[in-house]
Amino acid sequence: VQLQASGGGLVQTGGSLGLSCAGSGKTDRVNVMGWYRQAPGKQRELVATISRNGQNTMYEDSVKGRFTISRDNAKVMVFLQMNDLKPEDTAVYYCTMVTNTQFWGQGTQVTVSS
């Protein structure tokens, strides 16, 4: 499975950005989809996940109420809508899709200016 993420950029505090990630290849067994992020000097952390049927989602505490994860199984895509962005959200964001293996996108930079 190959993943291609897009949608990062520069935004001011309080602004919004939407990330997208498209999967290709052997995607018929993709189960959980999600987003991680890695800030400079920090470990990669889980931001949000969504189950295969889209009914179960999980969010890291600091993004709850601000970020929304969604997916389109027909297009094999996962999305992350980020609202009320804060400088501490600045990071490289990675999408992931899981079969019996975890696959990663290439990362997209999100920078929130204060």
Backbone as a chain_set.jsonl record, in Angstrom:
{"seq": "VQLQASGGGLVQTGGSLGLSCAGSGKTDRVNVMGWYRQAPGKQRELVATISRNGQNTMYEDSVKGRFTISRDNAKVMVFLQMNDLKPEDTAVYYCTMVTNTQFWGQGTQVTVSS", "coords": {"N": [[0.857, -1.187, 0.0], [0.604, 2.145, -0.895], [0.914, 5.445, 0.238], [-0.211, 8.776, -0.127], [0.071, 11.902, 1.009], [-1.427, 15.143, 1.451], [-1.99, 18.713, 1.695], [-0.888, 20.205, 3.77], [0.582, 23.202, 5.255], [1.096, 26.727, 5.91], [-0.321, 28.508, 8.539], [-2.12, 30.905, 10.499], [-2.406, 31.27, 14.075], [-5.371, 29.948, 15.389], [-6.475, 29.467, 12.953], [-7.5, 27.266, 10.209], [-6.875, 24.065, 8.713], [-6.968, 21.489, 6.249], [-6.127, 18.125, 5.911], [-5.329, 15.543, 3.598], [-5.196, 12.133, 2.546], [-4.319, 9.661, 0.33], [-4.695, 6.277, -0.473], [-3.126, 3.648, -2.324], [-2.639, 0.748, -4.419], [-2.496, -2.492, -2.948], [-5.133, -2.289, -1.37], [-7.384, -3.488, -0.345], [-7.577, -4.715, 2.105], [-7.313, -2.796, 4.005], [-7.694, -1.553, 7.228], [-7.793, 0.004, 10.023], [-7.333, 3.527, 9.851], [-5.286, 6.463, 10.16], [-3.723, 9.371, 11.712], [-0.545, 10.64, 12.502], [1.838, 12.762, 14.159], [4.912, 14.617, 14.144], [6.857, 16.69, 15.913], [9.621, 19.039, 15.829], [12.457, 17.679, 17.378], [10.989, 16.004, 18.953], [9.253, 12.919, 19.747], [7.405, 10.887, 17.416], [3.907, 11.153, 17.539], [0.651, 9.815, 18.158], [-2.197, 11.142, 16.626], [-4.894, 10.888, 15.728], [-7.291, 8.289, 15.12], [-9.31, 6.143, 13.036], [-11.891, 3.79, 12.682], [-12.593, 0.955, 10.495], [-15.272, 1.043, 9.63], [-15.832, 3.617, 10.144], [-17.122, 4.439, 12.403], [-15.943, 4.453, 14.855], [-13.773, 6.509, 16.499], [-10.691, 7.945, 17.624], [-8.93, 10.32, 19.555], [-6.024, 12.212, 20.283], [-5.508, 13.827, 23.387], [-4.994, 16.632, 23.341], [-6.023, 17.56, 20.964], [-8.66, 17.075, 20.88], [-11.982, 18.019, 20.134], [-11.1, 19.956, 18.397], [-9.913, 18.858, 16.136], [-10.938, 16.741, 13.444], [-11.307, 13.517, 12.288], [-11.866, 11.652, 9.325], [-13.042, 9.36, 6.784], [-13.013, 7.916, 3.481], [-13.982, 5.121, 2.204], [-14.465, 4.087, -0.332], [-12.82, 5.57, -1.97], [-10.463, 5.111, -0.765], [-9.321, 6.875, 1.181], [-8.189, 9.08, 3.759], [-8.925, 11.702, 6.009], [-8.076, 14.739, 7.713], [-9.431, 17.207, 9.448], [-8.506, 20.237, 10.71], [-9.075, 22.537, 13.114], [-9.061, 25.744, 14.8], [-6.275, 26.059, 15.191], [-3.119, 25.806, 16.886], [0.112, 27.091, 17.905], [1.547, 24.952, 19.001], [0.659, 22.818, 17.54], [2.238, 22.665, 15.383], [4.043, 20.677, 13.223], [5.316, 17.805, 11.424], [2.989, 15.994, 9.692], [1.822, 12.705, 9.474], [0.131, 10.324, 7.562], [-1.447, 7.157, 8.076], [-2.152, 3.76, 7.28], [-3.559, 0.646, 8.024], [-3.143, -2.774, 7.49], [-2.375, -5.961, 7.834], [-0.044, -4.989, 8.29], [1.554, -1.909, 9.003], [1.314, 0.991, 7.155], [2.846, 3.97, 5.855], [2.468, 7.428, 5.029], [4.264, 10.069, 3.294], [4.538, 12.316, 4.819], [3.531, 15.595, 5.725], [4.054, 19.029, 6.064], [2.898, 21.048, 8.677], [2.549, 24.245, 9.773], [2.048, 26.495, 12.316], [1.679, 29.774, 12.949], [2.327, 32.2, 15.481]], "CA": [[0.0, 0.0, 0.0], [1.351, 3.403, -0.957], [0.103, 6.551, 0.736], [0.196, 10.107, -0.575], [-0.59, 12.921, 1.816], [-1.399, 16.504, 0.933], [-2.811, 19.674, 2.397], [-0.218, 20.978, 4.796], [0.892, 24.573, 4.915], [1.32, 27.721, 6.96], [-1.569, 29.141, 8.952], [-1.998, 31.643, 11.743], [-3.11, 30.741, 15.246], [-6.82, 30.042, 15.269], [-6.893, 29.119, 11.602], [-7.878, 25.887, 9.902], [-6.274, 23.36, 7.59], [-7.446, 20.137, 6.045], [-5.166, 17.182, 5.344], [-5.884, 14.392, 2.886], [-4.232, 11.057, 2.291], [-4.896, 8.669, -0.571], [-4.001, 5.011, -0.541], [-3.163, 2.936, -3.598], [-2.029, -0.583, -4.352], [-3.328, -3.548, -2.353], [-5.833, -1.594, -0.293], [-8.644, -4.145, -0.013], [-7.589, -5.159, 3.495], [-7.057, -1.68, 4.918], [-8.611, -1.534, 8.368], [-7.703, 1.301, 10.696], [-6.585, 4.638, 9.262], [-4.997, 7.445, 11.187], [-2.735, 10.427, 11.529], [0.456, 10.894, 13.53], [2.627, 13.963, 13.904], [6.211, 14.677, 14.797], [7.399, 18.036, 16.032], [11.081, 19.021, 15.92], [13.022, 17.269, 18.65], [10.053, 15.183, 19.719], [8.887, 11.646, 19.15], [6.148, 10.853, 16.673], [2.785, 10.866, 18.41], [-0.623, 9.526, 17.518], [-3.127, 12.254, 16.676], [-6.273, 10.422, 15.606], [-7.528, 7.076, 14.344], [-10.699, 5.888, 12.675], [-12.101, 2.384, 12.368], [-12.929, 0.646, 9.107], [-16.624, 1.505, 9.304], [-15.905, 5.054, 10.418], [-17.961, 4.758, 13.563], [-15.109, 4.579, 16.056], [-12.631, 7.407, 16.351], [-9.903, 8.221, 18.821], [-8.147, 11.54, 19.412], [-5.093, 12.622, 21.324], [-6.256, 14.76, 24.243], [-4.806, 18.051, 23.03], [-6.711, 17.935, 19.737], [-10.093, 16.791, 20.998], [-12.826, 19.195, 19.941], [-10.549, 20.843, 17.369], [-9.596, 18.07, 14.943], [-11.904, 15.713, 13.077], [-10.825, 12.542, 11.313], [-12.916, 11.001, 8.557], [-12.491, 8.514, 5.736], [-13.834, 7.531, 2.344], [-13.48, 3.784, 1.869], [-14.535, 3.878, -1.778], [-11.64, 6.216, -2.565], [-9.325, 4.751, 0.091], [-8.751, 8.137, 1.628], [-8.423, 9.516, 5.124], [-8.856, 13.155, 6.09], [-7.967, 15.332, 9.041], [-9.806, 18.62, 9.485], [-7.899, 20.834, 11.886], [-9.589, 23.871, 13.394], [-8.507, 26.419, 15.979], [-4.893, 25.593, 15.278], [-2.246, 26.448, 17.857], [1.534, 26.902, 17.55], [2.01, 23.623, 19.413], [0.255, 21.846, 16.53], [3.257, 22.66, 14.338], [4.69, 19.372, 13.124], [5.095, 17.05, 10.194], [1.869, 15.082, 9.899], [1.937, 11.476, 8.693], [-1.023, 9.455, 7.544], [-1.142, 5.747, 8.183], [-3.212, 2.797, 7.023], [-3.138, -0.629, 8.606], [-3.721, -4.059, 7.112], [-1.625, -6.681, 8.865], [1.168, -4.18, 8.308], [1.256, -0.483, 9.068], [1.898, 1.744, 6.062], [2.995, 5.381, 6.177], [2.65, 8.421, 3.992], [5.567, 10.722, 3.279], [4.574, 13.44, 5.74], [3.235, 16.925, 5.2], [4.379, 20.005, 7.099], [1.908, 22.009, 9.157], [3.186, 25.27, 10.585], [1.079, 27.443, 12.869], [2.397, 30.948, 13.439], [1.667, 32.862, 16.614]], "C": [[0.89, 1.233, 0.0], [0.395, 4.528, -0.56], [0.686, 7.878, 0.27], [-0.62, 11.132, 0.19], [-0.459, 14.286, 1.161], [-2.183, 17.414, 1.864], [-2.139, 20.464, 3.488], [0.037, 22.4, 4.342], [1.117, 25.425, 6.137], [0.001, 28.414, 7.259], [-1.329, 29.887, 10.255], [-2.766, 30.948, 12.871], [-4.61, 30.996, 15.113], [-7.359, 29.666, 13.907], [-7.188, 27.645, 11.442], [-7.09, 25.365, 8.711], [-6.916, 21.995, 7.475], [-6.373, 19.298, 5.379], [-5.912, 16.036, 4.675], [-4.79, 13.371, 2.654], [-4.929, 9.994, 1.457], [-4.039, 7.418, -0.582], [-4.149, 4.385, -1.912], [-2.423, 1.612, -3.454], [-2.999, -1.591, -3.764], [-4.059, -3.013, -1.125], [-7.086, -2.319, 0.192], [-8.725, -4.574, 1.448], [-7.267, -4.052, 4.476], [-8.125, -1.638, 5.993], [-8.569, -0.15, 8.992], [-6.893, 2.28, 9.845], [-6.319, 5.665, 10.352], [-3.993, 8.486, 10.766], [-1.829, 10.478, 12.763], [1.098, 12.244, 13.216], [3.935, 13.9, 14.667], [6.722, 16.107, 14.739], [8.918, 17.95, 16.151], [11.553, 18.637, 17.317], [12.131, 16.385, 19.497], [9.781, 13.873, 18.991], [7.583, 11.784, 18.365], [5.026, 10.45, 17.62], [1.511, 10.649, 17.597], [-1.571, 10.713, 17.699], [-4.571, 11.758, 16.675], [-6.306, 9.131, 14.806], [-9.01, 6.927, 14.064], [-10.818, 4.444, 12.228], [-12.564, 2.205, 10.926], [-14.311, 1.179, 8.716], [-16.839, 2.984, 9.623], [-16.64, 5.427, 11.688], [-17.156, 4.945, 14.842], [-13.904, 5.438, 15.74], [-11.949, 7.606, 17.696], [-9.057, 9.439, 18.551], [-7.181, 11.7, 20.582], [-5.743, 13.763, 22.096], [-6.149, 16.213, 23.786], [-5.554, 18.5, 21.769], [-8.205, 17.68, 19.799], [-10.911, 18.078, 20.916], [-12.332, 20.156, 18.888], [-10.298, 20.106, 16.049], [-10.694, 17.034, 14.71], [-11.306, 14.811, 12.007], [-12.022, 11.914, 10.611], [-12.258, 10.18, 7.453], [-13.516, 8.27, 4.647], [-13.3, 6.191, 1.862], [-13.497, 3.525, 0.363], [-13.302, 4.447, -2.478], [-10.353, 5.877, -1.819], [-8.588, 6.024, 0.518], [-9.087, 8.378, 3.099], [-8.144, 11.011, 5.187], [-8.668, 13.577, 7.551], [-8.291, 16.819, 8.908], [-9.326, 19.204, 10.798], [-8.387, 22.269, 12.024], [-8.951, 24.441, 14.65], [-7.067, 25.988, 16.222], [-4.064, 26.454, 16.215], [-0.792, 26.24, 17.448], [2.055, 25.518, 17.924], [1.529, 22.503, 18.487], [1.273, 21.764, 15.384], [4.027, 21.351, 14.361], [4.604, 18.883, 11.688], [4.022, 16.006, 10.498], [1.979, 13.905, 8.926], [0.61, 10.724, 8.723], [-0.563, 8.0, 7.61], [-2.372, 4.915, 7.882], [-2.69, 1.428, 7.417], [-3.9, -1.775, 7.962], [-3.229, -5.026, 8.187], [-0.242, -6.052, 8.988], [0.742, -2.718, 8.385], [2.03, 0.234, 7.97], [1.852, 3.238, 6.386], [3.044, 6.229, 4.921], [3.971, 9.15, 4.192], [5.657, 11.887, 4.246], [4.281, 14.748, 5.043], [3.383, 17.928, 6.34], [3.187, 20.9, 7.399], [2.621, 22.97, 10.086], [2.141, 26.287, 11.015], [1.857, 28.599, 13.485], [1.593, 31.636, 14.541], [1.438, 34.328, 16.336]], "O": [[1.817, 1.343, 0.802], [-0.767, 4.555, -0.966], [1.9, 8.08, 0.271], [-1.838, 11.219, 0.04], [0.486, 14.551, 0.419], [-2.943, 16.949, 2.712], [-2.775, 21.331, 4.088], [-0.249, 22.766, 3.202], [1.303, 24.926, 7.246], [-0.706, 28.852, 6.352], [-0.433, 29.536, 11.023], [-3.661, 30.139, 12.625], [-5.051, 32.095, 14.776], [-8.571, 29.557, 13.725], [-7.137, 26.873, 12.4], [-6.693, 26.121, 7.824], [-7.354, 21.413, 8.468], [-5.776, 19.72, 4.388], [-6.979, 15.618, 5.124], [-3.608, 13.707, 2.578], [-5.99, 9.492, 1.826], [-2.815, 7.488, -0.688], [-5.165, 4.563, -2.582], [-1.683, 1.393, -2.495], [-4.194, -1.548, -4.053], [-3.652, -3.257, 0.011], [-7.786, -1.805, 1.065], [-9.819, -4.774, 1.975], [-6.98, -4.316, 5.644], [-9.32, -1.681, 5.698], [-9.247, 0.765, 8.525], [-5.907, 1.909, 9.208], [-7.041, 5.727, 11.347], [-3.486, 8.491, 9.644], [-2.288, 10.375, 13.9], [0.914, 12.791, 12.128], [4.051, 13.227, 15.691], [6.981, 16.655, 13.668], [9.45, 16.908, 16.531], [11.103, 19.202, 18.314], [12.476, 16.053, 20.631], [10.04, 13.735, 17.795], [6.775, 12.676, 18.62], [5.176, 9.518, 18.41], [1.323, 11.212, 16.518], [-1.723, 11.225, 18.808], [-5.373, 12.159, 17.518], [-5.469, 8.9, 13.933], [-9.853, 7.5, 14.753], [-9.97, 3.932, 11.497], [-12.882, 3.171, 10.234], [-14.498, 1.697, 7.615], [-17.92, 3.524, 9.389], [-16.765, 6.608, 12.013], [-17.645, 5.534, 15.806], [-13.121, 5.139, 14.838], [-12.557, 7.452, 18.755], [-8.52, 9.595, 17.455], [-7.499, 11.362, 21.722], [-6.454, 14.58, 21.51], [-7.135, 16.948, 23.845], [-5.7, 19.699, 21.536], [-8.936, 18.029, 18.873], [-10.579, 19.086, 21.54], [-13.052, 21.081, 18.511], [-10.459, 20.681, 14.972], [-11.297, 16.522, 15.653], [-10.858, 15.277, 10.959], [-13.061, 11.674, 11.226], [-11.055, 10.295, 7.219], [-14.722, 8.4, 4.86], [-12.274, 6.138, 1.185], [-12.632, 2.819, -0.154], [-12.806, 3.878, -3.45], [-9.272, 6.317, -2.212], [-7.401, 6.205, 0.246], [-10.12, 7.939, 3.604], [-7.249, 11.521, 4.512], [-9.049, 12.867, 8.481], [-7.522, 17.586, 8.328], [-9.692, 18.726, 11.872], [-8.141, 23.108, 11.157], [-8.376, 23.712, 15.459], [-6.699, 25.6, 17.331], [-4.272, 27.662, 16.327], [-0.494, 25.299, 16.712], [2.914, 24.973, 17.231], [1.952, 21.357, 18.639], [1.172, 20.892, 14.52], [4.591, 20.964, 15.385], [3.914, 19.466, 10.852], [4.143, 15.234, 11.449], [2.197, 14.083, 7.727], [0.035, 10.514, 9.79], [0.566, 7.67, 7.245], [-3.496, 5.312, 8.19], [-1.53, 1.094, 7.175], [-5.129, -1.763, 7.891], [-3.636, -4.912, 9.343], [0.617, -6.549, 9.716], [-0.318, -2.346, 7.882], [3.25, 0.101, 7.869], [0.958, 3.713, 7.085], [3.58, 5.82, 3.891], [4.705, 8.878, 5.142], [6.75, 12.404, 4.477], [4.723, 14.985, 3.919], [2.893, 17.699, 7.446], [2.551, 21.439, 6.493], [3.228, 22.555, 11.073], [1.439, 26.866, 10.186], [2.61, 28.407, 14.44], [0.362, 31.649, 14.531], [0.893, 35.039, 17.181]]}, "num_chains": 1, "name": "protein.A"}
